[in-house]
Amino acid sequence: MSKEEILLRAYENAKAAFIPVCDEECARVLREQCEKTAPERILEIGTAVGYSAAVMALACGAQVDTIDMDEERLLAAQKLWKELGISGRIHAFCGDVKAILEQVTHGKKYGLVFIDGPKSAYRYIFDHMKGHAEENAVIISDDVNYLGLVQGEGYPPHKHRTIVVNMRKYLEYISAPPFETSIFWEDGIAVTKVKKW
Ligand SMILES: C[S@@+](CC[C@H](N)C(=O)[O-])C[C@H]1O[C@@H](n2cnc3c(N)ncnc32)[C@H](O)[C@@H]1O
């Protein structure tokens, strides 16, 4: 099996098991940004079964630190990376992101960050990167148009209100100086360039 076939199988198995993985468009953006920025180190929040970490590791020669709180998913991820021959460059950390982010990133700087974990922690993770982001780092936030409800100013349904309101505030924050953010609404991705922080 080629690497592409192994990746496709991992993607399809995850979908069949209702495990959320980044879609084709998001994978394309990740590849493109990895090739463009050629980061030495990548941080990912939300590993799931290792699909997006593999996409990034295969697109550049970076070391990848990735965090997830689901031990079973991390075991599946490690199997995938081994099969792809990239397990030596991907370092998985198991735990709640807010509890372990400090320890994982201690003394390290990242050229690319992919935020694809709990929405309630996006702002916390983003702010944490101050001091851990290389100059000209790129921070990619996934699923920012949660259920298509974030774009515009419509009043969200009661049960999604907190997530939608907080996501709108997050996008406003990352779109103002010193950050430059492009929001791809259709794909639900925000790409932020960090110049000076
Ligand atoms: C959308 S999935 C990640 C998909 C993955 N990036 C991909 O595209 O292949 C989100 C992951 O975040 C993890 N997660 C949710 N809350 C978390 C938390 N508080 N700390 C760490 N991981 C968390 C979930 O277990 C889940 O696997």
The ligand as a MOL file (V3000), in Angstrom:
LIG
                    3D

  0  0  0     0  0            999 V3000
M  V30 BEGIN CTAB
M  V30 COUNTS 27 29 0 0 0
M  V30 BEGIN ATOM
M  V30 1 C -11.6680 16.9600 15.7160 0
M  V30 2 S -10.8010 15.7450 16.6220 0 CHG=1
M  V30 3 C -9.1570 15.9180 16.0370 0
M  V30 4 C -9.0010 15.4430 14.6130 0
M  V30 5 C -7.5720 15.4020 14.1160 0
M  V30 6 N -6.9060 16.6860 14.2670 0
M  V30 7 C -7.5330 15.0330 12.6480 0
M  V30 8 O -7.9050 15.8690 11.8100 0
M  V30 9 O -7.1320 13.8970 12.3140 0 CHG=-1
M  V30 10 C -10.6950 16.4800 18.2200 0
M  V30 11 C -9.9280 15.6770 19.2420 0
M  V30 12 O -9.7630 16.5130 20.3980 0
M  V30 13 C -9.7290 15.6740 21.5410 0
M  V30 14 N -10.0740 16.4860 22.7220 0
M  V30 15 C -11.2890 16.9890 23.0570 0
M  V30 16 N -11.2090 17.6670 24.2070 0
M  V30 17 C -9.9140 17.5990 24.6160 0
M  V30 18 C -9.2130 18.1280 25.7280 0
M  V30 19 N -9.8310 18.8650 26.6550 0
M  V30 20 N -7.8820 17.8860 25.8340 0
M  V30 21 C -7.2500 17.1370 24.8800 0
M  V30 22 N -7.8670 16.6160 23.8010 0
M  V30 23 C -9.1750 16.8500 23.6670 0
M  V30 24 C -10.7720 14.5840 21.2440 0
M  V30 25 O -10.4860 13.4260 21.9780 0
M  V30 26 C -10.6460 14.4220 19.7300 0
M  V30 27 O -9.9020 13.2610 19.4050 0
M  V30 END ATOM
M  V30 BEGIN BOND
M  V30 1 1 1 2
M  V30 2 1 2 3
M  V30 3 1 2 10
M  V30 4 1 3 4
M  V30 5 1 4 5
M  V30 6 1 5 6
M  V30 7 1 5 7
M  V30 8 2 7 8
M  V30 9 1 7 9
M  V30 10 1 10 11
M  V30 11 1 11 12
M  V30 12 1 11 26
M  V30 13 1 12 13
M  V30 14 1 13 14
M  V30 15 1 13 24
M  V30 16 1 14 15
M  V30 17 1 14 23
M  V30 18 2 15 16
M  V30 19 1 16 17
M  V30 20 1 17 18
M  V30 21 2 17 23
M  V30 22 1 18 19
M  V30 23 2 18 20
M  V30 24 1 20 21
M  V30 25 2 21 22
M  V30 26 1 22 23
M  V30 27 1 24 25
M  V30 28 1 24 26
M  V30 29 1 26 27
M  V30 END BOND
M  V30 END CTAB
M  END
